[in-house]
Amino acid sequence: MNVFHDCFMRRLIKFLGICVPIIPLLFISVVACAQGSALDAVPRVINFKDVTPGAIHGSFQLVNKGRSPIRNIALYPSCGCMIIPNNRISVLNAGEKITIPFEISMLYTGKTEETVQVIANGEPTGVSVNINAQTFVPFNDLKWDVISVPTITRLSSLQASNPIEVSLHLKAGVKTVELSSISKNMRVTSKTLGDKCIMTVAVERSAPDGDFEAGVRVKYSKGGRIGFASLNMEGVIHSKIQVQPRELNFGIVSPGKTSVSQRVVILMDDGIHGSLELRPSDRAVRLERVSYNPHKIIYALSLHPSGKGELKYYTDLYFNGEKLGGIELRVSVI
């Protein structure tokens, strides 16, 4: 009897030694899942309707509806035109609410749709805030002629852009007009002749090939009041040397983790001869040429970031020693 009792006790202790450590792990997993589902944003949709060009301000709340704290919360807007000063929250206690202010620069006329993604402990929470606005020109005092950015087909256009002129007609009572570019790939100069303002537009050589969108900010005076307007330009740019894509987003990675490799294709039309190469601007960028022929070069690009936050890197494109722009690489390290 004693032998049977001793054997039974040894098996029971061994069984408990295996199962007991599993119980806390299951508990932690359930709590982690509950934390993710407990986070919410109020409201989930914000509509500004009609606004004038410039900066708009708003806010929403993050709410912890659970019974446990949620840690390491990060907010990621979908556009660089949106600023969230308080985009990192170390801990949101159970039942706590926190107000998140934001600012959006409304540079163009038309509709704007932005999204803020909420991340907790490095994982998506499924919580997002959608922000919509409609920008309009406040006064009907300006009229644009038809605007079209011409197709660029000559190789020299990559080194020195071709300026074009656009005529802006001024209505009675409009005194002064100041024009400025709100696009990084465009230069604007202007002169006033009677009731016309002649605007000269030059697309920078670093502008990406393909569809081109640019904006011009107009400041004018009428009856002692200052008015503003933002107007769009659209067109197509095509060169004999094309890089696809011009921007790469490597997503979200942990500190010290290598982001996945992505490929870049460089295409050259017939009749283009010379040395073409990509050069990294930082040690975090690694390049490998995986294939080459006279009309197509394929590079594999990978990132090895060392810091934290939303990081940007660049690779420069050179043809016969002349810089022709480059590629922007983005990664979020959390």
Backbone hydrogen bonds, N-H to C=O, Kabsch-Sander energy under -0.5 kcal/mol:
donor,donor_aa,acceptor,acceptor_aa,energy
5,H,1,M,-2.4
6,D,2,N,-2.5
7,C,3,V,-2.2
8,F,4,F,-2.3
9,M,5,H,-2.2
10,R,6,D,-2.1
11,R,7,C,-1.9
12,L,8,F,-2.2
13,I,9,M,-2.5
14,K,10,R,-2.1
15,F,11,R,-2.4
16,L,12,L,-2.3
17,G,13,I,-2.2
18,I,14,K,-1.1
19,C,15,F,-2.2
20,V,16,L,-2.5
22,I,19,C,-1.0
23,I,19,C,-1.1
23,I,20,V,-0.7
25,L,21,P,-1.0
26,L,22,I,-2.4
27,F,23,I,-2.2
28,I,24,P,-2.7
29,S,25,L,-2.2
30,V,26,L,-2.2
31,V,27,F,-2.3
32,A,28,I,-2.6
33,C,29,S,-2.2
34,A,30,V,-2.4
35,Q,31,V,-2.5
36,G,32,A,-1.9
37,S,33,C,-1.8
38,A,34,A,-1.3
39,L,35,Q,-0.9
39,L,36,G,-0.6
40,D,63,V,-2.1
42,V,61,Q,-2.7
46,I,130,N,-2.9
48,F,46,I,-0.5
48,F,132,N,-3.1
51,V,134,Q,-2.8
54,G,106,M,-1.6
56,I,104,I,-2.5
58,G,102,F,-1.9
60,F,100,I,-1.5
61,Q,42,V,-2.8
62,L,98,I,-2.5
63,V,40,D,-3.0
64,N,96,E,-2.2
65,K,38,A,-2.6
65,K,63,V,-0.8
70,I,92,L,-2.2
72,N,90,S,-2.1
73,I,89,I,-3.0
74,A,119,I,-2.9
75,L,87,N,-2.1
76,Y,117,Q,-2.6
78,S,115,T,-1.5
82,M,79,C,-1.5
83,I,103,E,-3.1
87,N,84,I,-0.5
87,N,85,P,-0.9
89,I,73,I,-2.8
92,L,70,I,-2.7
95,G,64,N,-1.9
96,E,93,N,-2.2
98,I,62,L,-2.1
100,I,60,F,-3.7
102,F,58,G,-2.5
103,E,83,I,-2.1
104,I,56,I,-2.3
105,S,81,C,-2.3
106,M,54,G,-3.6
106,M,104,I,-0.8
107,L,105,S,-1.2
110,G,135,T,-2.1
112,T,133,A,-2.7
114,E,131,I,-2.9
116,V,129,V,-2.3
117,Q,76,Y,-2.6
117,Q,115,T,-0.5
118,V,127,V,-2.0
119,I,74,A,-3.0
119,I,117,Q,-0.5
120,A,123,E,-2.5
121,N,71,R,-0.6
121,N,72,N,-1.9
122,G,72,N,-0.6
123,E,120,A,-1.7
125,T,118,V,-1.7
129,V,116,V,-1.9
130,N,44,R,-2.9
131,I,114,E,-3.1
132,N,46,I,-2.9
133,A,112,T,-2.1
134,Q,49,K,-3.6
135,T,110,G,-2.9
136,F,51,V,-1.9
141,D,139,F,-1.1
143,K,169,H,-1.1
145,D,167,S,-1.1
149,V,234,E,-1.2
153,T,151,T,-0.6
157,S,154,R,-1.2
158,L,155,L,-1.8
159,Q,156,S,-1.2
160,A,156,S,-2.2
164,I,201,V,-2.6
166,V,199,M,-3.1
168,L,197,C,-2.6
169,H,143,K,-1.6
169,H,167,S,-0.6
170,L,195,D,-3.0
171,K,141,D,-1.3
174,V,171,K,-1.7
175,K,173,G,-0.6
175,K,221,S,-2.8
178,E,219,K,-2.8
180,S,217,R,-1.6
182,I,215,G,-2.1
186,M,183,S,-1.3
187,R,202,A,-2.6
189,T,200,T,-2.0
191,K,198,I,-1.6
193,L,196,K,-3.3
196,K,193,L,-1.6
197,C,168,L,-2.9
198,I,191,K,-2.9
198,I,196,K,-0.5
199,M,166,V,-3.1
199,M,197,C,-0.7
200,T,189,T,-3.1
201,V,164,I,-3.0
201,V,199,M,-0.5
202,A,187,R,-2.1
204,E,185,N,-2.5
207,A,204,E,-1.6
210,G,237,I,-3.9
212,F,235,G,-3.1
214,A,233,M,-2.4
216,V,231,L,-2.3
217,R,180,S,-3.1
218,V,216,V,-0.5
218,V,229,A,-3.2
219,K,178,E,-2.5
220,Y,227,G,-2.4
221,S,176,T,-1.2
222,K,225,R,-2.5
223,G,173,G,-0.6
225,R,222,K,-1.9
227,G,220,Y,-3.1
227,G,225,R,-0.5
229,A,218,V,-1.9
231,L,216,V,-2.3
233,M,214,A,-2.6
235,G,212,F,-1.8
236,V,149,V,-1.0
237,I,210,G,-2.7
242,Q,267,L,-2.5
244,Q,265,V,-2.7
248,L,328,E,-2.6
250,F,248,L,-0.6
250,F,330,R,-3.2
253,V,332,S,-2.7
256,G,305,P,-0.5
257,K,254,S,-2.0
259,S,303,L,-1.6
262,Q,301,L,-3.1
264,V,299,Y,-2.6
265,V,244,Q,-2.8
266,I,297,I,-2.9
267,L,242,Q,-2.8
267,L,265,V,-0.5
268,M,295,H,-2.1
269,D,240,K,-2.3
272,I,269,D,-1.4
273,H,271,G,-0.6
277,E,318,Y,-2.2
279,R,316,D,-2.5
281,S,314,Y,-2.2
285,V,282,D,-1.7
286,R,284,A,-0.5
286,R,302,S,-2.8
288,E,300,A,-1.4
290,V,288,E,-0.8
290,V,298,I,-2.1
291,S,298,I,-1.3
293,N,296,K,-1.7
296,K,293,N,-0.7
297,I,266,I,-2.3
298,I,291,S,-2.0
299,Y,264,V,-2.7
300,A,288,E,-3.1
301,L,262,Q,-3.8
301,L,299,Y,-0.5
302,S,286,R,-1.9
304,H,284,A,-2.3
309,G,333,V,-2.9
311,L,309,G,-0.8
311,L,331,V,-2.9
313,Y,329,L,-2.8
315,T,327,I,-1.9
316,D,279,R,-2.9
317,L,325,G,-2.4
318,Y,277,E,-2.7
318,Y,316,D,-0.5
319,F,322,E,-2.8
320,N,275,S,-2.9
322,E,319,F,-1.9
324,L,317,L,-3.3
327,I,315,T,-2.6
328,E,246,R,-2.3
329,L,313,Y,-3.2
330,R,248,L,-2.7
331,V,311,L,-2.0
332,S,251,G,-2.8
333,V,309,G,-2.9
333,V,331,V,-0.5
334,I,253,V,-2.1
334,I,332,S,-0.6
